[in-house]
Amino acid sequence: MKTNKYLVATAFLLTLIPATLLLSSCNQAPVYQPTYTAGYNQATTDNNVDNNTQDDTPSPTPSRFQTVSPTPHPDPTPEIEPRENPCFLCPSYDWIASLTLREKIGQLIMPRLPWQTTHFTPALEAWLAEYPVGGIILFADNVQSIQQVQALTAAFHEASNHPLLIATDEEGGRVSRVGRLFDDSDFPIIAAYDIGLTGDPQVAYTTGYVIAQQLITLGINMNFAPVADVWTNPANTVIGTRAFAREPYLAGLMVENIVRGLNSGGVLSTIKHFPGHGDTYEDSHYLLAFYPHDRDRFDQIEAPPFLRGIEAGTQAVMIGHLATPEFNDNQVVIMEWMPELIESGTLPATFSRFWLQHVLRDEMGFDGLIITDALEMRALSDHFTPQQIAITAFLAGADILLMPTDVPATFNALLAAFEEGIIEEERLHASLRRIYLAHQELAES
């Protein structure tokens, strides 16, 4: 299942990344080391944990936006002005053909904003012109009031040459970025586990619909919710009450109805964290998490809620940074440094063509957006460079790379990989078509 193209990919990475930054070479794979470094600011980098309160700790990545000096990149075929406005409902409109190469690459990247950014600044405008990303994710530190968020999202849309996916994590319960802005006296938004305890799918549907209406009011069109994990490990606090249940049927019933509610409210839904984060001891924000079970267990416990979310019409699935050592024999080598990770059982699902393509796409029939969990989480960022992460996750099957630690390095790595033939046009356009269909669905709602 290995081809020369993937060996070329490794050679390309070794020329792209300075040797002093490489975490591995052709002879030595990155080694997972379960370490914890004090001082990691989970509140500012975690797109899945509680961030209701403002934190004075600076984000690790604000300078990625503010200190890059844009340089012109002339297109070899200058565009005709005025540029055609995107029309996602026009039968003859070819959105992909309307994009420059840099815009195509940018569609694959969704960064967070600098810490406590609440307004659109000239620095952000210049940065967006240099790196035309396809979307952004908002956190509680970017949120002050309804009017402020509306102005922020509108400014991003106005400054971009193409529509943006503007996302957040609004699960309800302890993971709520914008819920505090709204009066919930008519219908209180409660934690997922409490929704499951009601046993009432209508409560789940209404919760999804109300959240969607709140997000649409703010100019947010994508929600990284609901959690489809089954909370089978009581010691697992990173998921905990963010899951709907401790068994798959009830969890799946609630996932299905939250998805239907979000979609009915005009917001793209995302089920997470595939292939299942509910029975892990490790928190992937700090460490690579391990799913210790085999295929029979996956099919019986972890898979059903994801299948129900897919059948309900979710537009996206988020991949968790989870190692699955019981599936070593199924893994596919797409980079030369991967065999040692596979053999040791430490290959993240984020880099797994088996999980993303064979299981999720081929077996489970999902053809929507595959989105990585935050790439700045230490399960990956402690062991791989931004360039390794970006190219490997994309080749494995991810469509959108969420929150890379270094946006310019990620962007330039993907661009160079395409120009060198490591990323083929057909593969790039497959992701762009899925992004197009997501925008088309938003236009229809």
ZAMARGU-4260 file (C-alpha; in steps of 0.2 Angstrom, whole numbers, plus 5000, padded with zeros to 4 digits):
<rodrens>
0) 5000/5000/5000 | 5015/5011/5000 | 5020/5021/4984 | 5035/5030/4978 | 5025/5046/4980
5) 5025/5044/4999 | 5043/5042/4999 | 5045/5058/4989 | 5034/5066/5002 | 5047/5062/5016
10) 5061/5068/5005 | 5052/5084/5002 | 5048/5087/5021 | 5067/5085/5024 | 5071/5098/5012
15) 5057/5110/5018 | 5061/5109/5037 | 5078/5114/5044 | 5087/5100/5052 | 5087/5108/5068
20) 5068/5108/5069 | 5065/5090/5063 | 5059/5079/5077 | 5063/5064/5066 | 5073/5058/5051
25) 5071/5044/5039 | 5080/5033/5052 | 5072/5039/5068 | 5053/5041/5070 | 5046/5054/5082
30) 5045/5045/5099 | 5030/5048/5110 | 5035/5053/5127 | 5021/5055/5140 | 5027/5071/5148
35) 5018/5085/5156 | 5025/5103/5156 | 5018/5114/5169 | 5012/5131/5163 | 5003/5125/5147
40) 4988/5137/5145 | 4974/5125/5142 | 4961/5138/5142 | 4968/5148/5128 | 4972/5133/5116
45) 4959/5120/5120 | 4944/5121/5108 | 4935/5108/5118 | 4936/5113/5137 | 4929/5126/5148
50) 4933/5143/5143 | 4918/5153/5150 | 4929/5165/5159 | 4942/5177/5153 | 4960/5172/5156
55) 4975/5185/5157 | 4987/5172/5151 | 4993/5176/5133 | 4989/5164/5119 | 5005/5155/5113
60) 5001/5161/5095 | 4995/5179/5094 | 5011/5185/5085 | 5007/5173/5071 | 4994/5186/5065
65) 5002/5202/5071 | 5020/5202/5066 | 5020/5194/5049 | 5023/5208/5036 | 5013/5204/5020
70) 5022/5203/5004 | 5014/5203/4987 | 5011/5187/4977 | 5007/5192/4959 | 4996/5179/4951
75) 5003/5173/4934 | 4985/5176/4926 | 4979/5193/4933 | 4961/5193/4938 | 4948/5203/4929
80) 4940/5216/4940 | 4927/5217/4947 | 4928/5200/4954 | 4913/5189/4952 | 4904/5187/4969
85) 4902/5169/4974 | 4885/5162/4970 | 4884/5145/4979 | 4866/5142/4972 | 4870/5146/4954
90) 4870/5130/4944 | 4884/5135/4932 | 4895/5143/4945 | 4912/5136/4947 | 4919/5141/4964
95) 4935/5131/4964 | 4940/5139/4947 | 4937/5156/4954 | 4950/5154/4967 | 4969/5157/4966
100) 4981/5144/4971 | 4984/5153/4988 | 4966/5155/4991 | 4964/5136/4988 | 4977/5132/5001
105) 4970/5145/5013 | 4953/5136/5012 | 4961/5121/5021 | 4966/5131/5037 | 4956/5138/5051
110) 4966/5147/5064 | 4961/5155/5081 | 4962/5174/5083 | 4976/5182/5094 | 4972/5181/5112
115) 4958/5193/5118 | 4956/5200/5100 | 4938/5207/5100 | 4939/5219/5085 | 4945/5218/5067
120) 4961/5228/5065 | 4972/5234/5051 | 4985/5220/5056 | 4972/5207/5054 | 4966/5214/5037
125) 4984/5213/5031 | 4987/5196/5038 | 4971/5189/5030 | 4977/5197/5013 | 4993/5187/5015
130) 4986/5171/5021 | 4968/5170/5014 | 4962/5156/5026 | 4945/5148/5024 | 4938/5151/5041
135) 4942/5156/5059 | 4937/5149/5076 | 4931/5161/5090 | 4934/5158/5109 | 4926/5166/5124
140) 4941/5179/5125 | 4935/5185/5108 | 4917/5188/5114 | 4911/5203/5124 | 4893/5207/5118
145) 4881/5202/5104 | 4885/5219/5095 | 4904/5217/5096 | 4903/5199/5089 | 4892/5204/5075
150) 4904/5218/5070 | 4919/5206/5071 | 4911/5192/5061 | 4904/5205/5048 | 4921/5213/5046
155) 4930/5196/5043 | 4917/5192/5029 | 4919/5210/5021 | 4938/5209/5021 | 4939/5191/5014
160) 4938/5188/4995 | 4927/5173/4998 | 4914/5167/5011 | 4921/5161/5028 | 4917/5147/5039
165) 4916/5156/5056 | 4916/5142/5070 | 4915/5140/5089 | 4913/5127/5102 | 4895/5129/5109
170) 4891/5113/5117 | 4882/5120/5132 | 4887/5115/5149 | 4905/5118/5153 | 4910/5121/5135
175) 4901/5137/5130 | 4909/5152/5121 | 4895/5163/5118 | 4880/5157/5128 | 4883/5169/5142
180) 4877/5183/5130 | 4860/5177/5129 | 4845/5176/5141 | 4841/5157/5143 | 4826/5159/5154
185) 4814/5153/5141 | 4825/5138/5137 | 4840/5135/5148 | 4855/5126/5139 | 4861/5112/5150
190) 4876/5100/5149 | 4875/5086/5137 | 4874/5073/5150 | 4860/5081/5158 | 4851/5081/5142
195) 4854/5063/5141 | 4846/5060/5158 | 4830/5067/5152 | 4829/5053/5139 | 4819/5065/5128
200) 4825/5068/5110 | 4815/5083/5109 | 4825/5092/5122 | 4841/5088/5112 | 4833/5094/5096
205) 4827/5110/5104 | 4844/5113/5112 | 4852/5112/5095 | 4840/5123/5087 | 4841/5137/5100
210) 4860/5136/5100 | 4860/5138/5081 | 4849/5153/5082 | 4861/5161/5094 | 4875/5158/5083
215) 4867/5164/5068 | 4863/5180/5077 | 4881/5182/5080 | 4887/5179/5062 | 4894/5161/5067
220) 4889/5148/5054 | 4898/5132/5061 | 4897/5124/5078 | 4910/5111/5084 | 4897/5101/5093
225) 4889/5089/5098 | 4901/5077/5107 | 4898/5059/5100 | 4909/5051/5112 | 4902/5038/5124
230) 4908/5041/5142 | 4912/5024/5148 | 4927/5028/5158 | 4922/5038/5174 | 4941/5043/5176
235) 4940/5052/5159 | 4937/5070/5164 | 4941/5079/5148 | 4925/5071/5141 | 4914/5068/5156
240) 4898/5077/5156 | 4901/5083/5139 | 4895/5066/5133 | 4876/5063/5132 | 4877/5045/5140
245) 4888/5031/5146 | 4880/5019/5133 | 4879/5020/5114 | 4860/5020/5111 | 4856/5035/5121
250) 4871/5044/5116 | 4867/5041/5098 | 4849/5046/5100 | 4854/5063/5107 | 4868/5066/5095
255) 4856/5063/5081 | 4843/5076/5087 | 4856/5089/5092 | 4863/5088/5074 | 4845/5089/5067
260) 4842/5104/5078 | 4858/5113/5073 | 4855/5110/5055 | 4837/5116/5056 | 4843/5132/5064
265) 4855/5135/5049 | 4872/5131/5057 | 4884/5117/5051 | 4886/5104/5065 | 4902/5094/5069
270) 4902/5077/5078 | 4917/5074/5088 | 4930/5066/5093 | 4932/5052/5081 | 4936/5037/5083
275) 4930/5040/5101 | 4938/5049/5116 | 4926/5043/5129 | 4937/5029/5136 | 4954/5036/5137
280) 4964/5041/5153 | 4975/5054/5144 | 4969/5072/5140 | 4975/5075/5122 | 4977/5093/5126
285) 4992/5088/5136 | 4996/5070/5130 | 4993/5058/5116 | 4977/5049/5121 | 4976/5030/5119
290) 4960/5021/5114 | 4964/5003/5121 | 4951/4993/5112 | 4949/4982/5097 | 4937/4982/5082
295) 4923/4973/5090 | 4922/4985/5104 | 4923/5000/5092 | 4909/4993/5082 | 4898/4990/5097
300) 4901/5006/5108 | 4911/5020/5099 | 4904/5019/5082 | 4885/5020/5084 | 4883/5038/5090
305) 4894/5043/5075 | 4884/5033/5063 | 4868/5041/5069 | 4876/5059/5068 | 4881/5055/5050
310) 4864/5048/5046 | 4856/5064/5053 | 4866/5074/5041 | 4880/5081/5051 | 4892/5091/5039
315) 4908/5088/5048 | 4917/5075/5059 | 4931/5081/5070 | 4946/5069/5072 | 4953/5066/5090
320) 4972/5065/5093 | 4970/5047/5098 | 4982/5032/5097 | 4974/5015/5093 | 4987/5002/5096
325) 4975/4987/5093 | 4973/4993/5075 | 4992/4993/5071 | 4990/4980/5057 | 4977/4991/5048
330) 4988/5007/5047 | 4995/5014/5031 | 5012/5021/5029 | 5011/5038/5021 | 5027/5045/5027
335) 5043/5036/5029 | 5045/5040/5048 | 5028/5032/5052 | 5033/5013/5054 | 5040/5016/5071
340) 5025/5025/5077 | 5014/5011/5070 | 5024/4998/5078 | 5024/5006/5095 | 5006/5010/5094
345) 5008/5029/5095 | 5002/5034/5078 | 4988/5048/5081 | 4972/5045/5072 | 4975/5062/5064
350) 4988/5054/5053 | 4979/5038/5050 | 4972/5035/5032 | 4964/5019/5039 | 4953/5029/5051
355) 4949/5044/5040 | 4948/5035/5023 | 4944/5017/5026 | 4933/5017/5041 | 4925/5035/5041
360) 4923/5037/5022 | 4922/5020/5015 | 4914/5010/5029 | 4903/5023/5037 | 4899/5032/5021
365) 4903/5050/5027 | 4907/5062/5013 | 4907/5078/5022 | 4921/5088/5030 | 4934/5080/5040
370) 4942/5092/5053 | 4956/5089/5064 | 4955/5093/5082 | 4966/5108/5087 | 4983/5105/5080
375) 4991/5116/5093 | 4986/5103/5106 | 5002/5095/5114 | 4997/5077/5109 | 5004/5083/5092
380) 5014/5099/5094 | 5026/5091/5107 | 5032/5078/5094 | 5030/5085/5077 | 5034/5101/5067
385) 5020/5112/5060 | 5025/5106/5043 | 5024/5088/5047 | 5007/5089/5055 | 5000/5099/5041
390) 5006/5088/5026 | 5003/5072/5035 | 4985/5076/5041 | 4980/5082/5024 | 4987/5067/5015
395) 4978/5056/5028 | 4962/5063/5023 | 4958/5079/5033 | 4950/5093/5024 | 4952/5107/5037
400) 4967/5109/5048 | 4961/5118/5064 | 4972/5129/5074 | 4989/5126/5068 | 5003/5132/5080
405) 5011/5142/5065 | 4999/5147/5052 | 5013/5154/5040 | 5023/5138/5041 | 5007/5128/5039
410) 5002/5138/5024 | 5019/5138/5015 | 5021/5119/5018 | 5005/5115/5010 | 5009/5127/4996
415) 5026/5120/4993 | 5019/5102/4994 | 5007/5106/4980 | 5020/5114/4969 | 5031/5099/4972
420) 5018/5087/4967 | 5017/5079/4985 | 4999/5085/4986 | 4990/5081/4969 | 4977/5093/4962
425) 4963/5080/4963 | 4966/5078/4981 | 4966/5096/4984 | 4950/5099/4974 | 4941/5085/4983
430) 4943/5095/4999 | 4938/5111/4991 | 4922/5102/4984 | 4917/5097/5002 | 4920/5115/5008
435) 4910/5121/4993 | 4895/5110/4997 | 4896/5116/5015 | 4894/5134/5009 | 4881/5129/4997
440) 4871/5121/5012 | 4873/5137/5022 | 4866/5147/5007 | 4851/5136/5006 | 4847/5137/5024
</rodrens>
